[in-house]
Amino acid sequence: MEADWEVEIGSGAPVIEALWPGFIDLRRTPERIGEIEETRKFPALAAALLRLNRPGSSIDPMLDDLPSGSQVWTSKCDLWTLDRSFDPWDPDEMDATPVESLVALACYIDLLPGNASLFAGLAEAETWARGAVGRLRKTVCRCCRADLVIRRAFKSDSEGLGITAYTTACGADSNAAEEALSCALRALVSAVRAAASNSVQML
């Protein structure tokens, strides 16, 4: 799977507002997942959000080897269909042929650390991002890519770091694009939870 990471923390760069007005805390109220409009449109996104926010992994076969649950939580997400006129995509960047890239979908998920030491500073956040990207690149999942962007994050009156995880996928038609994005989200969840768990063990 194609994947990369970058840092955007300069003046004027986008920031993560963790407790925005529409925030739903899926750690404490996972039953409210249906209130998130994007998850009603795309069930794979709902599954990804629930797994990212779930404190334990015993019922997730892909993650049973992890010693603990997710060390991150999600704040905001979005889902959209790319328009080639305004936001062209490169098939090569998603390991796809031109025929496999007629339709493209994208989504993002804002990730915040559940453990304050996880993204304690830029160096820790970069180490985490490199670990997650390394795992993603080892995943067999074509016609998609993930990009992790380290950003400043604000929660009430405190400031720290968070990560916006973008996933993009393409296909010959909308069904194929949705299938590829589903694969990308499953890979993202596995990589994020594993990277977070490994980071905590190293502290």
Backbone as ProteinMPNN parsed JSONL, in Angstrom:
{"seq_chain_A": "MEADWEVEIGSGAPVIEALWPGFIDLRRTPERIGEIEETRKFPALAAALLRLNRPGSSIDPMLDDLPSGSQVWTSKCDLWTLDRSFDPWDPDEMDATPVESLVALACYIDLLPGNASLFAGLAEAETWARGAVGRLRKTVCRCCRADLVIRRAFKSDSEGLGITAYTTACGADSNAAEEALSCALRALVSAVRAAASNSVQML", "coords_chain_A": {"N_chain_A": [[0.843, -1.193, 0.0], [0.528, 2.224, -0.803], [1.967, 4.883, 1.029], [2.62, 7.737, 3.14], [4.086, 10.4, 5.15], [3.914, 13.645, 6.755], [4.724, 16.923, 8.088], [2.789, 19.573, 9.266], [2.829, 22.305, 10.773], [3.274, 24.957, 10.78], [2.835, 28.597, 10.747], [-0.428, 29.535, 9.944], [-1.09, 27.036, 9.032], [-3.452, 24.298, 8.808], [-5.29, 23.292, 11.753], [-6.146, 20.935, 14.361], [-9.192, 20.902, 15.871], [-10.124, 19.521, 18.583], [-12.428, 19.19, 20.296], [-14.738, 20.019, 18.755], [-17.905, 21.642, 17.817], [-19.615, 19.589, 16.826], [-18.664, 17.255, 17.916], [-18.552, 13.804, 18.761], [-18.129, 11.561, 21.271], [-16.826, 8.662, 20.783], [-15.488, 6.848, 22.314], [-16.747, 6.7, 24.755], [-19.43, 6.634, 24.093], [-20.152, 4.635, 21.959], [-22.447, 3.753, 20.731], [-23.557, 5.898, 19.482], [-22.634, 6.115, 16.949], [-24.125, 6.111, 14.589], [-25.018, 8.693, 14.379], [-23.183, 10.135, 13.067], [-22.925, 11.508, 10.026], [-21.332, 10.756, 7.795], [-20.696, 8.106, 8.303], [-23.04, 6.783, 7.924], [-23.263, 6.843, 5.232], [-21.116, 5.327, 4.456], [-20.365, 2.379, 5.556], [-17.879, 1.135, 6.123], [-16.304, 3.151, 7.1], [-17.545, 3.682, 9.499], [-16.959, 1.296, 10.867], [-14.178, 1.542, 11.033], [-13.867, 3.824, 12.662], [-15.052, 2.966, 15.066], [-13.315, 0.874, 15.788], [-10.923, 2.279, 16.088], [-11.477, 3.805, 18.307], [-12.063, 1.992, 20.255], [-11.355, 0.562, 23.409], [-10.334, -2.004, 23.827], [-9.03, -4.996, 22.195], [-9.874, -7.577, 21.851], [-12.013, -8.615, 20.426], [-11.43, -8.153, 17.855], [-10.128, -9.717, 15.3], [-7.947, -9.04, 13.634], [-6.298, -7.637, 15.254], [-5.564, -9.012, 17.482], [-3.036, -9.617, 18.385], [-2.074, -7.479, 19.691], [-1.027, -5.986, 22.754], [-2.628, -4.249, 24.15], [-5.477, -2.005, 23.962], [-6.652, 0.545, 21.663], [-4.6, 3.418, 21.575], [-5.271, 5.871, 20.793], [-7.747, 8.368, 19.94], [-10.62, 9.473, 18.088], [-11.541, 12.541, 16.533], [-12.766, 14.03, 14.436], [-14.156, 13.54, 11.156], [-14.344, 13.086, 7.578], [-15.844, 12.476, 4.375], [-15.636, 12.075, 0.899], [-16.264, 12.34, -2.669], [-13.859, 12.507, -5.137], [-13.3, 15.104, -7.484], [-12.208, 15.213, -10.663], [-11.796, 17.552, -12.077], [-11.293, 19.545, -10.226], [-9.693, 18.45, -8.248], [-7.452, 16.67, -9.189], [-6.202, 13.287, -9.473], [-3.42, 11.04, -9.217], [-2.934, 8.032, -10.748], [-0.61, 6.454, -10.418], [0.241, 7.092, -7.867], [-1.399, 5.627, -6.328], [-0.94, 3.058, -6.908], [-2.287, 2.074, -9.177], [-3.844, 1.289, -12.321], [-4.653, 3.261, -15.287], [-7.26, 2.497, -16.083], [-8.23, 1.545, -13.716], [-8.685, 3.775, -12.268], [-10.819, 5.502, -12.625], [-12.807, 6.475, -10.977], [-12.654, 8.134, -7.859], [-12.344, 8.151, -4.318], [-12.198, 9.756, -1.106], [-11.191, 10.182, 2.307], [-10.879, 11.581, 5.612], [-9.532, 11.295, 8.911], [-9.316, 12.661, 12.056], [-6.87, 12.167, 14.462], [-6.216, 11.818, 17.885], [-4.012, 11.692, 20.731], [-4.535, 9.24, 23.233], [-2.964, 8.802, 25.345], [-0.967, 11.007, 27.011], [1.774, 11.058, 26.603], [2.189, 9.929, 24.167], [2.211, 11.547, 21.785], [4.08, 13.412, 22.746], [5.896, 15.334, 21.939], [7.251, 16.843, 18.939], [9.207, 15.09, 17.948], [8.442, 12.599, 19.016], [5.934, 12.316, 17.796], [6.691, 12.2, 15.115], [8.201, 9.841, 15.099], [6.199, 8.003, 15.695], [4.535, 8.363, 13.437], [6.252, 7.52, 11.373], [6.485, 4.828, 12.063], [3.832, 3.911, 11.727], [3.452, 4.415, 8.989], [5.406, 2.76, 7.93], [4.325, 0.234, 8.524], [1.983, 0.368, 6.988], [3.018, 0.427, 4.394], [3.847, -2.146, 4.1], [1.566, -3.514, 3.766], [-0.612, -5.386, 1.737], [-2.484, -3.92, -0.482], [-4.047, -2.544, -3.013], [-4.642, 0.242, -5.299], [-4.996, 2.446, -3.643], [-4.045, 4.836, -1.07], [-2.409, 6.18, 1.838], [-2.024, 9.071, 3.837], [-0.374, 10.608, 6.418], [-0.663, 13.369, 8.44], [0.991, 15.451, 10.568], [-0.205, 17.666, 12.966], [-0.884, 20.734, 14.775], [-2.887, 20.474, 17.674], [-5.864, 21.274, 19.42], [-7.467, 21.184, 22.524], [-9.997, 22.11, 24.452], [-8.562, 24.33, 26.611], [-5.984, 23.576, 26.156], [-2.981, 22.766, 24.302], [-1.548, 20.624, 21.87], [-0.264, 17.931, 19.931], [-1.598, 16.33, 17.055], [-2.808, 13.974, 14.606], [-3.819, 14.054, 11.274], [-5.29, 11.691, 9.378], [-5.319, 10.808, 6.143], [-7.046, 8.967, 3.684], [-7.111, 7.704, 0.432], [-8.701, 6.383, -2.426], [-9.214, 4.483, -5.449], [-11.057, 3.325, -8.365], [-12.46, 1.326, -11.059], [-15.124, 1.835, -11.129], [-17.708, 3.189, -8.968], [-18.276, 1.233, -7.035], [-15.962, -0.362, -7.012], [-14.113, 1.54, -6.18], [-15.063, 2.075, -3.606], [-14.629, -0.41, -2.421], [-11.839, -0.503, -2.478], [-11.26, 1.677, -0.819], [-12.319, 0.745, 1.556], [-10.538, -1.341, 2.107], [-8.233, 0.184, 2.469], [-8.899, 1.622, 4.792], [-9.163, -0.429, 6.687], [-6.51, -1.276, 6.776], [-5.33, 1.052, 7.703], [-6.414, 1.292, 10.308], [-5.314, -0.986, 11.57], [-2.548, -0.379, 11.36], [-2.365, 2.066, 12.749], [-3.211, 1.416, 15.368], [-1.349, -0.535, 16.054], [1.073, 0.897, 15.842], [0.689, 2.847, 17.793], [0.488, 1.267, 20.086], [3.043, 0.08, 20.157], [4.592, 2.371, 20.518], [3.861, 3.17, 23.082], [4.836, 1.03, 24.575], [7.539, 1.466, 24.349], [8.031, 3.633, 25.926]], "CA_chain_A": [[0.0, 0.0, 0.0], [1.264, 3.48, -0.847], [1.759, 5.668, 2.246], [3.653, 8.721, 3.448], [3.727, 11.276, 6.259], [4.507, 14.966, 6.695], [4.452, 17.804, 9.223], [2.218, 20.878, 8.917], [2.588, 23.002, 12.038], [3.682, 26.345, 10.637], [1.822, 29.636, 10.83], [-1.441, 29.445, 8.899], [-1.401, 25.642, 8.701], [-4.67, 23.813, 9.466], [-5.122, 22.706, 13.08], [-7.216, 20.033, 14.772], [-9.998, 21.339, 17.013], [-10.589, 18.219, 19.055], [-13.799, 19.217, 20.837], [-15.532, 20.907, 17.91], [-19.313, 21.585, 18.227], [-20.289, 18.345, 16.468], [-17.883, 16.116, 18.416], [-19.208, 12.675, 19.423], [-17.097, 10.77, 21.932], [-17.095, 7.247, 20.516], [-14.897, 6.027, 23.371], [-17.729, 6.542, 25.83], [-20.78, 6.391, 23.561], [-20.041, 4.071, 20.6], [-23.776, 3.559, 20.154], [-23.942, 7.108, 18.749], [-21.937, 6.123, 15.665], [-25.069, 6.406, 13.519], [-25.264, 10.131, 14.296], [-22.168, 10.718, 12.181], [-23.501, 11.375, 8.69], [-20.434, 10.053, 6.875], [-20.707, 6.666, 8.565], [-24.271, 6.228, 7.342], [-23.007, 6.716, 3.798], [-20.032, 4.388, 4.188], [-20.216, 1.547, 6.755], [-16.479, 0.829, 6.42], [-15.797, 4.25, 7.923], [-18.088, 3.442, 10.839], [-16.175, 0.22, 11.468], [-12.844, 2.069, 11.336], [-13.96, 4.726, 13.801], [-15.321, 2.181, 16.27], [-12.099, 0.147, 16.156], [-9.911, 3.224, 16.546], [-11.854, 4.331, 19.616], [-12.343, 0.917, 21.194], [-10.238, 0.387, 24.335], [-9.806, -3.366, 23.82], [-8.934, -5.557, 20.854], [-10.102, -9.016, 21.894], [-13.012, -9.062, 19.459], [-10.958, -7.756, 16.527], [-9.124, -10.728, 14.952], [-6.756, -8.469, 13.012], [-5.485, -6.935, 16.229], [-5.461, -9.812, 18.693], [-1.663, -9.722, 18.863], [-1.697, -6.271, 20.411], [-1.163, -6.177, 24.186], [-3.623, -3.347, 24.712], [-6.363, -1.446, 22.959], [-6.216, 1.735, 20.969], [-4.041, 4.502, 22.379], [-5.701, 7.122, 20.178], [-9.184, 8.545, 19.792], [-10.917, 10.267, 16.9], [-12.259, 13.777, 16.787], [-13.583, 14.474, 13.299], [-13.892, 12.821, 9.913], [-15.113, 13.514, 6.41], [-15.83, 11.525, 3.264], [-16.084, 12.761, -0.308], [-15.867, 11.843, -3.987], [-12.958, 13.46, -5.781], [-13.691, 15.64, -8.791], [-10.948, 15.351, -11.406], [-11.652, 18.93, -12.559], [-10.791, 20.407, -9.158], [-8.732, 17.75, -7.4], [-7.003, 15.504, -9.971], [-5.403, 12.298, -8.755], [-2.436, 10.333, -10.022], [-3.054, 6.588, -10.537], [0.658, 5.897, -9.953], [0.36, 7.308, -6.433], [-2.26, 4.662, -5.64], [-0.619, 1.75, -7.464], [-3.446, 1.722, -9.994], [-3.767, 1.555, -13.758], [-5.642, 4.272, -15.686], [-8.602, 1.912, -16.086], [-8.635, 1.354, -12.326], [-8.705, 5.053, -11.562], [-11.844, 6.37, -13.203], [-13.544, 7.068, -9.859], [-11.807, 8.189, -6.662], [-12.954, 8.575, -3.06], [-11.225, 10.125, -0.082], [-11.718, 10.518, 3.625], [-9.861, 11.869, 6.611], [-9.885, 11.076, 10.307], [-8.408, 13.331, 12.984], [-6.465, 11.275, 15.545], [-5.628, 12.461, 19.048], [-3.432, 10.686, 21.633], [-5.204, 8.952, 24.482], [-1.897, 8.862, 26.338], [-0.308, 12.296, 26.779], [3.169, 10.881, 26.199], [2.259, 9.336, 22.838], [2.689, 12.626, 20.91], [4.552, 14.403, 23.719], [6.595, 16.37, 21.197], [7.325, 16.577, 17.508], [10.039, 13.91, 17.713], [7.624, 11.42, 19.303], [4.899, 12.216, 16.761], [7.344, 11.76, 13.882], [8.533, 8.423, 15.273], [4.929, 7.28, 15.577], [4.091, 8.418, 12.043], [7.122, 6.643, 10.586], [6.127, 3.448, 12.365], [2.55, 3.597, 11.096], [3.655, 4.385, 7.54], [6.16, 1.542, 7.628], [3.38, -0.885, 8.531], [1.081, 0.51, 5.843], [3.73, 0.09, 3.163], [3.976, -3.597, 4.04], [0.227, -4.071, 3.58], [-1.024, -5.634, 0.351], [-3.76, -3.232, -0.701], [-3.816, -1.702, -4.189], [-5.603, 1.288, -5.696], [-5.262, 3.341, -2.52], [-2.887, 5.343, -0.367], [-2.679, 6.882, 3.088], [-1.102, 10.159, 4.151], [-0.512, 11.037, 7.799], [-0.187, 14.747, 8.567], [1.12, 15.89, 11.955], [-0.712, 19.03, 13.089], [-1.196, 21.208, 16.119], [-4.236, 20.09, 18.086], [-6.35, 22.034, 20.562], [-8.542, 20.569, 23.303], [-10.34, 23.109, 25.468], [-7.538, 25.374, 26.703], [-4.654, 22.981, 26.034], [-2.476, 22.575, 22.942], [-0.615, 19.522, 21.703], [-0.139, 17.485, 18.557], [-2.481, 15.276, 16.59], [-2.52, 13.545, 13.234], [-4.923, 13.866, 10.342], [-5.008, 10.545, 8.517], [-6.064, 10.832, 4.891], [-7.001, 7.782, 2.834], [-7.654, 7.943, -0.898], [-8.794, 5.123, -3.166], [-9.818, 4.635, -6.763], [-11.54, 2.105, -8.982], [-13.066, 1.473, -12.38], [-16.446, 2.391, -10.872], [-17.855, 3.576, -7.567], [-18.196, 0.051, -6.17], [-14.556, -0.746, -6.894], [-13.456, 2.566, -5.369], [-15.484, 1.855, -2.224], [-13.939, -1.606, -1.943], [-10.442, -0.136, -2.24], [-11.202, 2.544, 0.356], [-12.55, -0.13, 2.709], [-9.257, -2.006, 2.358], [-7.315, 1.187, 3.003], [-9.286, 1.949, 6.163], [-8.8, -1.558, 7.546], [-5.06, -1.226, 6.937], [-5.024, 2.212, 8.544], [-6.745, 0.96, 11.693], [-4.305, -1.919, 12.064], [-1.263, 0.318, 11.481], [-2.46, 3.086, 13.794], [-3.274, 0.801, 16.688], [-0.079, -1.205, 16.312], [2.1, 1.914, 16.054], [0.434, 3.469, 19.094], [0.826, 0.282, 21.118], [4.496, -0.048, 20.197], [5.148, 3.595, 21.065], [3.643, 3.163, 24.523], [5.738, 0.044, 25.166], [8.902, 1.985, 24.334], [8.18, 4.736, 26.879]], "C_chain_A": [[0.879, 1.245, 0.0], [0.954, 4.287, 0.416], [2.911, 6.624, 2.463], [3.188, 9.56, 4.638], [4.428, 12.617, 6.09], [4.103, 15.767, 7.924], [3.91, 19.121, 8.696], [1.876, 21.603, 10.22], [2.993, 24.471, 11.966], [2.518, 27.313, 10.762], [0.852, 29.525, 9.657], [-1.803, 28.036, 8.497], [-2.698, 25.221, 9.405], [-4.349, 23.193, 10.823], [-6.308, 21.781, 13.362], [-7.908, 20.62, 15.996], [-10.69, 20.096, 17.55], [-12.053, 18.227, 19.491], [-14.656, 20.208, 20.064], [-17.022, 20.706, 18.236], [-20.031, 20.276, 17.901], [-19.614, 17.096, 16.995], [-18.767, 15.073, 19.106], [-18.116, 11.778, 19.98], [-17.417, 9.285, 21.782], [-16.412, 6.329, 21.512], [-15.938, 5.717, 24.437], [-19.131, 6.216, 25.316], [-20.699, 5.847, 22.135], [-21.391, 3.865, 19.93], [-24.248, 4.771, 19.364], [-23.294, 7.178, 17.37], [-22.863, 6.51, 14.52], [-25.399, 7.873, 13.375], [-24.255, 10.83, 13.398], [-22.591, 10.453, 10.744], [-22.638, 10.548, 7.751], [-20.465, 8.546, 7.075], [-21.979, 6.014, 8.031], [-24.108, 6.026, 5.841], [-22.023, 5.589, 3.499], [-19.754, 3.556, 5.437], [-18.769, 1.221, 7.117], [-15.854, 1.931, 7.268], [-16.296, 4.103, 9.35], [-17.265, 2.38, 11.554], [-14.794, 0.718, 11.873], [-12.886, 2.956, 12.576], [-14.182, 3.956, 15.102], [-14.073, 1.433, 16.724], [-11.02, 1.084, 16.683], [-10.203, 3.727, 17.954], [-12.047, 3.255, 20.667], [-11.144, 0.656, 22.101], [-9.63, -1.002, 24.32], [-9.819, -3.943, 22.434], [-9.326, -7.02, 20.774], [-11.123, -9.498, 20.874], [-12.649, -8.651, 18.038], [-9.844, -8.715, 16.119], [-7.842, -10.147, 14.375], [-5.794, -7.92, 14.052], [-5.276, -7.726, 17.508], [-4.046, -9.905, 19.239], [-1.223, -8.498, 19.643], [-1.948, -6.453, 21.908], [-2.208, -5.279, 24.819], [-4.46, -2.779, 23.593], [-5.786, -0.188, 22.338], [-5.697, 2.786, 21.935], [-4.377, 5.858, 21.775], [-7.236, 7.2, 20.209], [-9.424, 9.501, 18.631], [-11.784, 11.469, 17.252], [-13.231, 14.14, 15.665], [-13.224, 13.651, 12.078], [-14.698, 13.443, 8.787], [-14.914, 12.489, 5.31], [-16.341, 12.241, 2.028], [-15.598, 12.039, -1.56], [-15.003, 12.898, -4.65], [-13.49, 13.85, -7.156], [-12.407, 15.917, -9.567], [-10.717, 16.776, -11.899], [-11.008, 19.832, -11.51], [-9.69, 19.757, -8.334], [-8.25, 16.487, -8.12], [-6.14, 14.565, -9.144], [-4.512, 11.551, -9.734], [-2.558, 8.837, -9.747], [-1.777, 5.961, -9.982], [0.811, 6.031, -8.44], [-0.51, 6.349, -5.631], [-2.038, 3.254, -6.178], [-1.798, 1.223, -8.283], [-3.16, 2.003, -11.466], [-4.781, 2.635, -14.112], [-7.077, 3.743, -15.668], [-9.134, 1.755, -14.666], [-8.788, 2.668, -11.569], [-9.735, 6.033, -12.123], [-12.651, 7.099, -12.13], [-12.635, 7.057, -8.635], [-12.582, 8.746, -5.481], [-11.857, 8.931, -2.071], [-11.928, 10.346, 1.244], [-10.556, 10.919, 4.519], [-10.436, 11.598, 7.987], [-8.858, 11.809, 11.16], [-8.154, 12.422, 14.177], [-5.798, 12.073, 16.657], [-5.079, 11.388, 19.99], [-4.266, 10.494, 22.891], [-4.235, 9.005, 25.638], [-1.078, 10.12, 26.039], [1.115, 12.151, 26.273], [3.312, 10.353, 24.775], [2.785, 10.329, 21.806], [3.214, 13.75, 21.792], [5.259, 15.575, 23.054], [6.675, 15.973, 19.744], [8.134, 15.314, 17.22], [9.24, 12.632, 17.937], [6.558, 11.223, 18.234], [5.495, 11.723, 15.442], [7.707, 10.278, 13.959], [7.289, 7.564, 15.101], [4.48, 7.21, 14.113], [4.946, 7.513, 11.159], [6.779, 5.18, 10.822], [4.84, 3.031, 11.683], [2.703, 3.486, 9.582], [4.427, 3.141, 7.129], [5.255, 0.327, 7.581], [2.445, -0.827, 7.327], [1.762, 0.072, 4.547], [3.932, -1.412, 2.998], [2.637, -4.29, 3.786], [-0.077, -4.24, 2.097], [-2.417, -5.059, 0.159], [-3.55, -2.228, -1.828], [-4.91, -0.659, -4.371], [-5.951, 2.217, -4.535], [-3.947, 3.845, -1.942], [-3.345, 6.001, 0.924], [-1.612, 7.94, 3.3], [-1.393, 10.641, 5.565], [0.121, 12.416, 7.943], [-0.193, 15.142, 10.037], [0.718, 17.363, 12.031], [-0.813, 19.43, 14.558], [-2.645, 20.84, 16.424], [-4.613, 20.844, 19.354], [-7.519, 21.298, 21.208], [-8.824, 21.476, 24.484], [-9.254, 24.172, 25.486], [-6.126, 24.819, 26.599], [-4.284, 22.776, 24.567], [-1.483, 21.424, 22.916], [-0.481, 19.196, 20.229], [-1.15, 16.382, 18.27], [-2.094, 14.911, 15.177], [-3.813, 13.445, 12.446], [-4.52, 12.763, 9.38], [-5.916, 10.602, 7.299], [-5.949, 9.475, 4.204], [-7.706, 8.118, 1.529], [-7.654, 6.619, -1.646], [-9.496, 5.353, -4.497], [-10.264, 3.278, -7.299], [-12.141, 2.386, -10.343], [-14.48, 2.03, -12.277], [-16.558, 2.669, -9.379], [-17.756, 2.383, -6.622], [-16.754, -0.379, -5.948], [-13.796, 0.256, -6.032], [-13.811, 2.397, -3.893], [-14.78, 0.635, -1.625], [-12.479, -1.293, -1.616], [-10.313, 0.752, -1.007], [-11.453, 1.741, 1.63], [-11.261, -0.843, 3.105], [-8.274, -1.034, 2.99], [-7.629, 1.518, 4.453], [-8.96, 0.812, 7.13], [-7.295, -1.556, 7.816], [-4.659, -0.079, 7.855], [-5.274, 1.901, 10.014], [-5.676, 0.054, 12.292], [-2.973, -1.216, 12.303], [-1.284, 1.327, 12.619], [-2.434, 2.457, 15.174], [-1.966, 0.098, 17.033], [1.021, -0.189, 16.607], [1.934, 2.57, 17.415], [0.833, 2.536, 20.217], [2.338, 0.155, 21.265], [5.148, 1.185, 20.816], [5.019, 3.614, 22.586], [4.594, 2.186, 25.199], [7.171, 0.561, 25.261], [9.129, 3.077, 25.388], [8.741, 4.258, 28.208]], "O_chain_A": [[1.869, 1.306, 0.729], [-0.204, 4.366, 0.827], [4.035, 6.37, 2.032], [2.044, 9.448, 5.08], [5.419, 12.717, 5.367], [3.249, 15.344, 8.702], [4.49, 19.721, 7.792], [0.748, 21.513, 10.704], [3.047, 25.15, 12.991], [1.362, 26.903, 10.87], [1.275, 29.432, 8.505], [-2.725, 27.839, 7.705], [-3.008, 25.733, 10.48], [-3.268, 22.636, 11.018], [-7.336, 21.842, 12.687], [-7.281, 20.813, 17.038], [-11.721, 19.674, 17.027], [-12.826, 17.357, 19.09], [-15.232, 21.127, 20.646], [-17.377, 19.709, 18.864], [-20.955, 19.886, 18.615], [-19.947, 15.989, 16.573], [-19.618, 15.412, 19.928], [-17.269, 11.29, 19.231], [-18.187, 8.724, 22.563], [-16.724, 5.139, 21.557], [-15.998, 4.602, 24.954], [-19.925, 5.595, 26.022], [-21.129, 6.518, 21.197], [-21.475, 3.809, 18.703], [-25.243, 4.683, 18.645], [-23.396, 8.201, 16.692], [-22.431, 7.17, 13.575], [-25.992, 8.279, 12.376], [-24.45, 11.983, 13.015], [-22.612, 9.305, 10.298], [-23.154, 9.727, 6.993], [-20.281, 7.789, 6.121], [-21.986, 4.823, 7.721], [-24.737, 5.147, 5.251], [-22.078, 4.971, 2.436], [-18.983, 3.984, 6.296], [-18.456, 1.048, 8.295], [-14.962, 1.66, 8.072], [-15.561, 4.366, 10.301], [-16.914, 2.549, 12.721], [-14.293, 0.357, 12.938], [-12.024, 2.843, 13.447], [-13.566, 4.265, 16.122], [-13.8, 1.363, 17.922], [-10.288, 0.737, 17.61], [-9.281, 4.039, 18.709], [-12.181, 3.565, 21.851], [-10.021, 0.541, 21.61], [-8.494, -1.167, 24.766], [-10.538, -3.447, 21.566], [-9.134, -7.65, 19.734], [-11.107, -10.668, 20.491], [-13.462, -8.782, 17.123], [-8.708, -8.539, 16.557], [-6.762, -10.694, 14.596], [-4.607, -7.752, 13.774], [-4.851, -7.165, 18.518], [-3.853, -10.229, 20.41], [-0.124, -8.475, 20.196], [-2.973, -7.014, 22.295], [-2.632, -5.542, 25.945], [-4.197, -3.031, 22.417], [-4.597, 0.105, 22.468], [-6.287, 3.015, 22.99], [-3.833, 6.88, 22.194], [-7.917, 6.208, 20.472], [-8.529, 10.251, 18.241], [-12.633, 11.415, 18.141], [-14.377, 14.511, 15.919], [-12.116, 13.124, 11.979], [-15.618, 14.227, 9.02], [-13.944, 11.732, 5.313], [-17.356, 12.936, 2.085], [-14.659, 11.244, -1.52], [-15.387, 14.066, -4.713], [-14.052, 13.031, -7.883], [-11.609, 16.764, -9.166], [-9.573, 17.175, -12.118], [-10.274, 20.762, -11.843], [-8.841, 20.454, -7.778], [-8.589, 15.373, -7.723], [-5.435, 14.993, -8.23], [-4.816, 11.447, -10.923], [-2.31, 8.405, -8.621], [-1.844, 5.04, -9.168], [1.437, 5.186, -7.8], [-0.384, 6.26, -4.41], [-2.848, 2.359, -5.937], [-2.244, 0.089, -8.107], [-2.335, 2.853, -11.802], [-5.684, 2.906, -13.321], [-8.001, 4.459, -15.281], [-10.342, 1.822, -14.439], [-8.998, 2.665, -10.356], [-9.532, 7.247, -12.093], [-13.121, 8.214, -12.354], [-11.923, 6.08, -8.398], [-13.368, 9.683, -5.618], [-10.725, 8.461, -2.188], [-13.118, 10.658, 1.288], [-9.397, 10.631, 4.219], [-11.646, 11.661, 8.205], [-7.656, 11.596, 11.001], [-9.091, 11.96, 14.828], [-4.924, 12.901, 16.402], [-5.622, 10.285, 20.044], [-4.658, 11.464, 23.54], [-4.632, 9.226, 26.782], [-0.556, 10.274, 24.935], [1.614, 13.038, 25.579], [4.415, 10.325, 24.229], [3.693, 10.007, 21.04], [2.839, 14.909, 21.613], [5.217, 16.694, 23.565], [6.223, 14.895, 19.357], [7.772, 14.545, 16.329], [9.339, 11.689, 17.152], [6.303, 10.096, 17.81], [4.879, 10.924, 14.737], [7.536, 9.546, 12.985], [7.325, 6.526, 14.441], [4.099, 6.151, 13.615], [4.42, 6.816, 10.291], [6.783, 4.38, 9.886], [4.751, 1.937, 11.126], [2.153, 2.576, 8.963], [4.135, 2.536, 6.097], [5.396, -0.519, 6.698], [2.15, -1.855, 6.716], [1.144, -0.579, 3.704], [4.161, -1.895, 1.889], [2.584, -5.508, 3.614], [0.174, -3.338, 1.299], [-3.409, -5.649, 0.59], [-2.943, -1.178, -1.62], [-5.943, -0.675, -3.702], [-7.073, 2.717, -4.452], [-2.873, 3.347, -2.281], [-4.519, 6.337, 1.084], [-0.442, 7.732, 2.98], [-2.517, 11.035, 5.876], [1.29, 12.61, 7.613], [-1.244, 15.167, 10.677], [1.219, 18.198, 11.277], [-0.826, 18.586, 15.455], [-3.511, 20.887, 15.55], [-3.787, 21.03, 20.248], [-8.439, 20.848, 20.526], [-8.009, 21.603, 25.399], [-9.042, 24.85, 24.481], [-5.166, 25.518, 26.92], [-5.152, 22.631, 23.706], [-0.676, 21.268, 23.832], [-0.574, 20.081, 19.378], [-1.503, 15.601, 19.154], [-1.156, 15.477, 14.615], [-4.782, 12.83, 12.893], [-3.531, 12.886, 8.657], [-7.134, 10.463, 7.412], [-4.863, 8.899, 4.151], [-8.769, 8.739, 1.526], [-6.721, 5.827, -1.518], [-10.272, 6.297, -4.651], [-9.903, 2.229, -6.765], [-12.311, 3.541, -10.734], [-14.982, 2.63, -13.228], [-15.622, 2.418, -8.62], [-17.211, 2.506, -5.525], [-16.366, -0.719, -4.83], [-12.933, -0.129, -5.243], [-12.952, 2.558, -3.026], [-14.384, 0.65, -0.46], [-11.947, -1.755, -0.607], [-9.367, 0.603, -0.232], [-10.862, 2.029, 2.671], [-10.931, -0.938, 4.287], [-7.566, -1.384, 3.934], [-6.714, 1.678, 5.261], [-8.531, 1.056, 8.258], [-6.857, -1.803, 8.94], [-3.759, -0.221, 8.683], [-4.444, 2.21, 10.868], [-5.192, 0.302, 13.396], [-2.336, -1.431, 13.334], [-0.318, 1.429, 13.375], [-1.71, 2.92, 16.056], [-1.527, 0.133, 18.182], [1.817, -0.391, 17.523], [2.917, 2.821, 18.113], [1.449, 2.963, 21.194], [2.852, 0.124, 22.383], [6.132, 1.073, 21.547], [5.943, 4.02, 23.291], [5.108, 2.474, 26.28], [7.929, 0.15, 26.139], [10.271, 3.409, 25.707], [8.929, 5.059, 29.123]]}, "name": "protein", "num_of_chains": 1, "seq": "MEADWEVEIGSGAPVIEALWPGFIDLRRTPERIGEIEETRKFPALAAALLRLNRPGSSIDPMLDDLPSGSQVWTSKCDLWTLDRSFDPWDPDEMDATPVESLVALACYIDLLPGNASLFAGLAEAETWARGAVGRLRKTVCRCCRADLVIRRAFKSDSEGLGITAYTTACGADSNAAEEALSCALRALVSAVRAAASNSVQML"}
